[in-house]
Amino acid sequence: MVFQWIVLTVIASLSLVYGSISIYSIIKRLRKSVWIDITKDTDFNDMPRVAILLPLYRERYEDIELVFKSIAMQIYPRDRIMVVIALEKDDNETLYFVEKLKDIVINQGIDLAIVVNEDRRKSKAYALNRAISKISHLVDFVVVYDAGDMITDRLHIAKIAMLIKKGYDVIGSKVYRIGNHILGRLSFLDTLLWYDVALPGIVKLIGYPLVSGEGMAISMRFLKIVNGFPDKLTEDSYMTMLVAAHGGKAALLNTIIYEGAPSTLKSFIKQRLRWYRGYLECFKDLILIYRKSLKLPVVLKLGIAYIEPLALISTMVSFITIAFVPHMEIPIYTLYIVLISVILTLSAPLYIILDLKIKDPTVFIAPFYWASQGIIALACLLPIHIPWLRTTRTTIPIPKTNPKQYQSIDI
């Protein structure tokens, strides 16, 4: 029985690792140093050429319209920008929507190309790489957006270009997932804590940022070095390992992209299954492949970043253990560990309320929401096949735009 308690204590301790990173991040206000602000006037002379990649599959009309309008509002030299849409051969409805809406982009002097995958549907990375194969000789870097993305900064691409010119290879942005339903509000709180607390702490620990797939920018130079997007469940988090392995340079740009949160519980579970299995896939390849080309301290630090699903399992185990305290005798060392873990989780809403000034009452059920995700993370440990699961998201209301706004973006 002693062995079982030791194992449980070790598992419960994993959540303390992430908790300690978050506390350090809050105390040191790391978000102010990790996220790069570009506030000076943008110099549009000699801007690099960019391709905006849109991998679409069974998308809604409103979501395509929203991302097209966001792109059309970007302030960037029109002769240095193009949009490349990756479609699947059997997705006729999305193609129809694209054809109806493409003038939003084209009328702004932005070239638009459609690349249709004539093979069977495989993965997002496969779709992106097929699109890149058609235009790699024409551009200096690429930016990936999804249908339904609302880009709040009209200089988003211009700021990315400035970092590309400074030698950065991979650039990420903040992606807030929003929705009016309970899952949407919890997802928003998730992203707030991730981008403002957890991610800055992890960046300081491992020295490399984990980037989100939406708004991710990569130089063509680096894509050629790593042979394109890695064909993995989470190609964005995998890119961090490639940056470390190939001596790349990555940064986090302090701009915000809004994306609809999962619209249903089923869609939410699909999304998290893909994310958590993807992280564990990164961890497996880190140990089996990249540990030979990376220094041991880097391997250990990246490993901490990629075991986040295990930390969620740890939080769930801590909550369950505390619930059974009145019914069984728990070793004192185990009790202290799980108690600290639960207290840290329950205190997270205080930071959201006091520092981030969020007054949504949903914040008080967030700790139990995080603990329950341990069930999904646990499912990722099972030997089951997880394909490229598409997430059905809430549609963000399309802002009303004045045609004059579009007229002001010519360079």
C-alpha positions as CSV (number, residue, x, y, z in Angstrom):
1,M,0.0,0.0,0.0
2,V,3.0,2.3,0.7
3,F,4.1,2.0,-2.9
4,Q,0.6,3.2,-4.2
5,W,0.7,6.2,-1.9
6,I,4.2,7.1,-3.2
7,V,3.0,6.9,-6.8
8,L,-0.1,9.0,-6.0
9,T,2.2,11.6,-4.3
10,V,4.5,11.8,-7.3
11,I,1.5,12.3,-9.6
12,A,0.0,15.0,-7.4
13,S,3.4,16.8,-7.3
14,L,3.3,17.5,-11.0
15,S,0.6,20.1,-10.5
16,L,2.9,21.9,-8.1
17,V,5.5,22.3,-10.8
18,Y,3.1,24.2,-13.0
19,G,1.7,26.0,-9.9
20,S,5.2,27.2,-9.0
21,I,5.9,28.4,-12.5
22,S,2.7,30.4,-12.5
23,I,3.4,31.9,-9.1
24,Y,6.8,33.0,-10.2
25,S,5.3,34.5,-13.4
26,I,2.8,36.5,-11.3
27,I,5.4,37.8,-8.8
28,K,7.9,38.8,-11.5
29,R,5.2,40.1,-13.8
30,L,6.7,38.1,-16.6
31,R,4.0,38.9,-19.1
32,K,5.4,42.4,-19.4
33,S,8.9,41.1,-20.5
34,V,7.9,38.1,-22.6
35,W,5.3,39.7,-24.9
36,I,7.0,42.0,-27.4
37,D,5.3,45.4,-28.0
38,I,6.0,47.2,-31.3
39,T,4.8,50.8,-30.9
40,K,7.0,52.8,-33.1
41,D,5.8,53.9,-36.6
42,T,6.0,51.1,-39.1
43,D,8.5,51.6,-42.0
44,F,6.8,50.1,-45.1
45,N,10.0,50.3,-47.2
46,D,11.4,47.0,-48.3
47,M,8.8,44.9,-46.5
48,P,9.2,41.1,-46.9
49,R,6.6,39.2,-49.0
50,V,4.0,37.3,-47.0
51,A,1.5,34.6,-47.8
52,I,-1.5,34.3,-45.5
53,L,-2.5,30.6,-45.3
54,L,-6.1,29.7,-44.6
55,P,-6.6,25.9,-44.2
56,L,-10.4,25.6,-44.5
57,Y,-12.7,22.5,-44.1
58,R,-16.5,22.5,-43.8
59,E,-16.5,26.1,-42.6
60,R,-19.5,28.4,-42.1
61,Y,-20.2,31.4,-44.3
62,E,-19.9,33.8,-41.4
63,D,-16.6,32.5,-40.3
64,I,-15.0,32.8,-43.7
65,E,-16.5,36.3,-44.1
66,L,-15.0,37.4,-40.7
67,V,-11.4,36.3,-41.4
68,F,-11.6,37.7,-45.0
69,K,-12.7,41.1,-43.5
70,S,-9.9,40.9,-40.9
71,I,-7.3,40.3,-43.7
72,A,-8.8,43.1,-45.9
73,M,-8.3,45.5,-43.0
74,Q,-4.6,44.8,-42.6
75,I,-2.3,47.7,-43.4
76,Y,0.4,46.3,-45.6
77,P,1.8,47.0,-49.1
78,R,-0.6,45.2,-51.5
79,D,2.2,44.1,-53.8
80,R,3.8,42.2,-50.9
81,I,0.9,40.2,-49.7
82,M,-1.2,37.3,-51.0
83,V,-3.8,34.9,-49.6
84,V,-3.6,31.1,-50.2
85,I,-6.6,29.0,-49.3
86,A,-6.1,25.3,-48.7
87,L,-9.3,23.3,-49.5
88,E,-10.2,19.6,-49.6
89,K,-11.6,18.1,-52.8
90,D,-14.9,17.0,-51.3
91,D,-15.6,20.2,-49.5
92,N,-17.8,21.9,-52.2
93,E,-19.8,24.0,-49.8
94,T,-16.7,25.8,-48.4
95,L,-15.4,26.3,-52.0
96,Y,-18.8,27.9,-52.8
97,F,-18.6,30.2,-49.8
98,V,-15.0,31.2,-50.7
99,E,-16.0,32.0,-54.3
100,K,-18.9,34.2,-53.0
101,L,-16.7,36.1,-50.5
102,K,-13.3,36.3,-52.2
103,D,-14.0,39.8,-53.6
104,I,-13.7,41.1,-50.0
105,V,-10.0,40.4,-50.3
106,I,-9.5,40.8,-54.1
107,N,-11.1,44.2,-54.2
108,Q,-8.4,45.4,-51.8
109,G,-5.7,44.6,-54.3
110,I,-4.7,41.4,-52.5
111,D,-3.9,38.3,-54.7
112,L,-5.9,35.2,-53.7
113,A,-5.1,31.6,-54.7
114,I,-7.0,28.4,-54.0
115,V,-5.1,25.1,-53.6
116,V,-7.3,22.0,-53.6
117,N,-6.0,18.8,-52.1
118,E,-7.0,16.1,-54.6
119,D,-5.8,13.3,-52.3
120,R,-7.7,12.0,-49.3
121,R,-7.9,14.4,-46.3
122,K,-5.0,13.9,-43.9
123,S,-4.0,16.7,-41.5
124,K,-3.9,20.4,-41.2
125,A,-0.1,20.3,-41.6
126,Y,-0.4,18.3,-44.8
127,A,-2.9,20.9,-46.2
128,L,-0.6,23.8,-45.2
129,N,2.5,22.1,-46.8
130,R,0.6,21.5,-50.1
131,A,-0.3,25.2,-50.2
132,I,3.3,26.2,-49.4
133,S,4.6,24.0,-52.2
134,K,2.8,26.2,-54.7
135,I,4.1,29.6,-53.5
136,S,7.3,29.0,-51.5
137,H,9.4,30.8,-54.2
138,L,7.2,33.9,-54.1
139,V,7.2,34.8,-50.4
140,D,9.6,35.4,-47.4
141,F,7.3,34.3,-44.6
142,V,3.8,32.9,-44.0
143,V,1.1,33.6,-41.5
144,V,-1.6,31.1,-40.6
145,Y,-5.2,32.1,-39.7
146,D,-8.3,30.0,-39.3
147,A,-11.9,30.7,-40.4
148,G,-13.6,32.7,-37.7
149,D,-10.4,34.5,-36.6
150,M,-10.9,38.2,-35.7
151,I,-7.6,40.1,-36.0
152,T,-7.9,43.1,-33.8
153,D,-4.6,44.8,-34.8
154,R,-4.6,46.2,-38.3
155,L,-0.8,46.2,-38.2
156,H,-0.6,42.6,-37.1
157,I,1.2,41.4,-40.3
158,A,3.3,44.6,-40.5
159,K,4.5,44.0,-36.9
160,I,5.3,40.4,-37.7
161,A,7.2,41.5,-40.8
162,M,9.4,43.8,-38.6
163,L,10.3,40.9,-36.4
164,I,11.0,38.7,-39.5
165,K,13.4,41.4,-40.8
166,K,15.2,41.3,-37.4
167,G,15.9,37.6,-37.9
168,Y,13.1,35.9,-36.0
169,D,11.9,32.6,-37.5
170,V,8.7,31.8,-35.6
171,I,6.3,34.3,-34.1
172,G,3.2,33.8,-32.0
173,S,0.3,36.0,-30.9
174,K,-2.4,35.9,-28.2
175,V,-5.5,33.9,-29.2
176,Y,-8.4,34.5,-26.9
177,R,-11.3,32.0,-27.3
178,I,-14.6,33.5,-26.6
179,G,-18.3,32.7,-26.5
180,N,-21.4,33.7,-24.5
181,H,-22.2,30.2,-23.3
182,I,-20.6,28.6,-20.2
183,L,-17.9,26.8,-22.2
184,G,-17.1,29.9,-24.0
185,R,-16.6,31.9,-20.8
186,L,-14.5,29.2,-19.3
187,S,-12.4,29.0,-22.4
188,F,-11.8,32.7,-22.3
189,L,-10.6,32.4,-18.7
190,D,-8.4,29.5,-19.8
191,T,-6.7,31.6,-22.4
192,L,-6.3,34.6,-20.1
193,L,-4.4,32.6,-17.6
194,W,-2.4,30.8,-20.2
195,Y,-1.2,33.9,-22.1
196,D,-0.8,36.2,-19.0
197,V,0.6,33.7,-16.5
198,A,1.5,30.2,-17.5
199,L,3.0,30.8,-20.9
200,P,5.3,33.7,-19.7
201,G,6.5,31.4,-16.9
202,I,7.2,28.5,-19.3
203,V,9.0,30.8,-21.8
204,K,11.3,32.0,-19.0
205,L,11.9,28.4,-17.9
206,I,12.7,26.8,-21.3
207,G,13.9,29.8,-23.2
208,Y,11.5,29.2,-26.2
209,P,7.9,30.2,-26.6
210,L,5.0,27.8,-27.3
211,V,3.0,29.4,-30.1
212,S,-0.6,29.0,-31.0
213,G,-1.5,27.8,-34.6
214,E,-3.8,30.9,-35.2
215,G,-1.7,33.9,-36.2
216,M,1.5,31.8,-36.2
217,A,4.1,33.3,-38.5
218,I,7.1,31.4,-39.8
219,S,9.9,32.5,-42.2
220,M,10.3,30.5,-45.4
221,R,14.0,30.1,-44.5
222,F,13.1,28.2,-41.4
223,L,10.3,26.2,-43.0
224,K,12.8,25.0,-45.6
225,I,15.2,23.9,-42.8
226,V,12.6,21.8,-41.0
227,N,10.9,20.6,-44.3
228,G,7.6,22.4,-43.7
229,F,5.1,22.1,-41.0
230,P,5.5,19.0,-38.9
231,D,2.7,16.5,-39.7
232,K,1.6,16.2,-36.1
233,L,-1.7,16.7,-34.1
234,T,-0.3,20.0,-32.7
235,E,2.0,21.2,-35.3
236,D,2.3,24.6,-33.5
237,S,3.6,23.3,-30.2
238,Y,5.9,20.9,-32.1
239,M,7.4,23.9,-33.8
240,T,9.0,25.0,-30.5
241,M,11.0,21.8,-30.3
242,L,12.2,22.3,-33.9
243,V,13.2,25.9,-33.0
244,A,15.3,24.5,-30.2
245,A,16.8,21.7,-32.3
246,H,17.7,23.8,-35.3
247,G,18.9,27.0,-33.5
248,G,15.9,29.1,-34.6
249,K,14.8,32.3,-33.1
250,A,11.2,32.7,-31.8
251,A,9.2,35.5,-30.3
252,L,5.7,36.3,-28.9
253,L,4.0,39.4,-30.3
254,N,1.7,41.3,-28.0
255,T,-1.4,41.4,-30.3
256,I,-4.7,39.7,-29.9
257,I,-6.7,37.4,-32.2
258,Y,-10.2,36.4,-31.1
259,E,-11.5,33.0,-32.0
260,G,-14.8,31.3,-31.2
261,A,-14.7,28.9,-28.4
262,P,-16.0,25.3,-28.9
263,S,-19.7,25.5,-29.4
264,T,-20.7,22.2,-27.8
265,L,-19.3,19.9,-25.1
266,K,-18.5,17.2,-27.7
267,S,-16.6,19.8,-29.8
268,F,-14.7,20.9,-26.6
269,I,-13.7,17.3,-25.8
270,K,-12.5,16.8,-29.4
271,Q,-10.4,19.9,-29.2
272,R,-8.8,19.0,-25.9
273,L,-8.2,15.4,-27.0
274,R,-6.2,16.7,-30.0
275,W,-4.3,19.2,-27.9
276,Y,-3.3,16.8,-25.1
277,R,-2.5,13.9,-27.3
278,G,-0.5,16.3,-29.4
279,Y,1.5,17.5,-26.4
280,L,2.3,13.9,-25.4
281,E,3.3,13.2,-29.0
282,C,5.8,16.1,-28.7
283,F,7.1,14.7,-25.5
284,K,7.5,11.2,-27.0
285,D,9.5,12.6,-30.0
286,L,11.5,14.8,-27.6
287,I,12.7,11.7,-25.7
288,L,13.0,9.3,-28.7
289,I,14.4,11.6,-31.4
290,Y,15.5,15.1,-30.3
291,R,17.2,14.3,-27.0
292,K,20.3,13.3,-29.0
293,S,20.6,16.7,-30.7
294,L,19.7,18.8,-27.7
295,K,21.5,19.5,-24.4
296,L,20.1,17.7,-21.4
297,P,18.9,20.9,-19.6
298,V,16.9,21.9,-22.8
299,V,15.4,18.4,-23.0
300,L,14.3,18.5,-19.3
301,K,12.8,22.0,-19.7
302,L,11.0,21.1,-22.9
303,G,9.8,18.0,-21.2
304,I,8.2,20.1,-18.4
305,A,6.4,22.2,-21.0
306,Y,5.0,19.1,-22.9
307,I,3.7,17.2,-19.8
308,E,0.9,19.7,-19.2
309,P,-1.7,16.9,-19.7
310,L,-0.1,15.0,-16.9
311,A,-0.3,18.1,-14.7
312,L,-4.1,18.2,-15.4
313,I,-4.3,14.6,-14.4
314,S,-2.4,15.5,-11.3
315,T,-4.9,18.3,-10.4
316,M,-7.8,15.9,-10.9
317,V,-6.1,13.3,-8.6
318,S,-5.5,16.0,-5.9
319,F,-9.2,17.0,-5.9
320,I,-10.3,13.4,-5.7
321,T,-7.9,12.6,-2.9
322,I,-9.1,15.6,-0.8
323,A,-12.7,14.4,-1.3
324,F,-11.8,11.0,0.2
325,V,-9.9,12.4,3.3
326,P,-12.8,11.8,5.7
327,H,-13.1,8.2,4.5
328,M,-9.5,6.9,4.5
329,E,-6.2,7.4,6.2
330,I,-3.9,9.3,4.0
331,P,-0.1,9.6,4.7
332,I,0.8,13.1,5.9
333,Y,3.3,13.8,3.1
334,T,0.6,12.9,0.5
335,L,-2.0,15.0,2.3
336,Y,0.3,18.1,2.3
337,I,1.0,17.7,-1.4
338,V,-2.6,17.3,-2.6
339,L,-3.7,20.1,-0.2
340,I,-1.2,22.6,-1.6
341,S,-2.2,21.6,-5.2
342,V,-5.9,22.1,-4.5
343,I,-5.3,25.5,-2.7
344,L,-3.2,26.7,-5.6
345,T,-6.0,25.7,-8.1
346,L,-8.8,27.3,-6.0
347,S,-6.8,30.5,-5.5
348,A,-6.3,31.1,-9.3
349,P,-9.7,33.0,-9.6
350,L,-8.3,35.6,-7.1
351,Y,-5.7,36.5,-9.6
352,I,-8.3,36.7,-12.4
353,I,-10.5,39.0,-10.3
354,L,-7.9,41.2,-8.6
355,D,-5.2,41.6,-11.3
356,L,-7.0,40.9,-14.6
357,K,-10.2,42.7,-13.4
358,I,-12.6,40.0,-14.6
359,K,-15.9,40.1,-12.8
360,D,-17.6,37.1,-14.5
361,P,-19.0,34.8,-11.8
362,T,-18.0,31.9,-14.0
363,V,-14.5,32.4,-12.5
364,F,-15.6,30.6,-9.3
365,I,-16.3,27.3,-11.1
366,A,-13.1,27.5,-13.2
367,P,-11.0,25.4,-10.7
368,F,-13.4,22.5,-11.0
369,Y,-13.5,22.9,-14.8
370,W,-9.7,22.6,-14.8
371,A,-9.7,19.6,-12.5
372,S,-12.3,17.8,-14.7
373,Q,-10.1,18.2,-17.8
374,G,-7.9,15.6,-16.1
375,I,-10.4,13.0,-17.3
376,I,-9.8,14.1,-21.0
377,A,-6.0,14.1,-20.4
378,L,-6.3,10.6,-18.9
379,A,-8.1,9.4,-22.0
380,C,-5.2,10.6,-24.1
381,L,-3.0,8.0,-22.4
382,L,-5.1,5.2,-23.8
383,P,-3.8,3.5,-27.0
384,I,-6.6,4.9,-29.3
385,H,-6.2,6.7,-32.6
386,I,-6.9,10.4,-32.5
387,P,-7.3,11.9,-36.0
388,W,-7.2,15.5,-37.0
389,L,-10.4,16.3,-35.1
390,R,-12.2,19.4,-36.4
391,T,-13.5,21.8,-33.7
392,T,-16.9,23.3,-34.2
393,R,-16.7,26.8,-32.8
394,T,-19.0,29.6,-31.8
395,T,-19.3,32.2,-34.5
396,I,-18.0,35.6,-33.4
397,P,-20.4,38.4,-34.5
398,I,-19.0,40.2,-37.5
399,P,-18.4,43.8,-36.7
400,K,-20.1,46.4,-39.0
401,T,-17.6,48.0,-41.3
402,N,-17.8,51.2,-43.2
403,P,-16.5,51.0,-46.8
404,K,-14.4,54.1,-46.0
405,Q,-12.4,52.0,-43.5
406,Y,-11.2,49.8,-46.4
407,Q,-10.3,52.8,-48.5
408,S,-7.9,54.0,-45.9
409,I,-5.6,51.0,-46.1
410,D,-3.8,51.7,-49.4
411,I,-0.1,52.1,-48.9
